[in-house]
Amino acid sequence: MNTSDKNPPTFRPAEKLAVDVKGLREALDVGNTKAWQLIRDGEVESFSIGRKRLIVVESIGKLVRRLVHAANAGRTTPASDTPATMPTPDTASARGGR
């Protein structure tokens, strides 16, 4: 008889599926007012169990990706692509510049 049949494995996710408002605040390093504003505006998915409000962790990641995408949308080139010929303050002074 196999003993594993008597005790089926329990579900233990590697990471949390949902966090409370404190977890949202810590994940985004924002205050309580901003966290509740994100919930109220639907920027993150949330639900209640009893009186406890929980936020879907995946939706926090989606919010961060949307914000990063929006921040980078106006850029024409990545920040690391500065031209090599552009003089720096020390090379400009070595060439007789100010």
PEBELCOR-V454128 format. One record per helix or strand. SS is the DSSP state (@ for helix, = for strand). FROM is the first residue (numbers start at 1). TO is the last residue. If there is no record, write none. Layout:
ss->SS from->FROM to->TO
ss->SS from->FROM to->TO
//
This chain:
ss->@ from->3 to->5
ss->= from->18 to->20
ss->@ from->21 to->28
ss->@ from->32 to->40
ss->= from->46 to->49
ss->= from->52 to->56
ss->@ from->57 to->72
ss->@ from->89 to->94
//
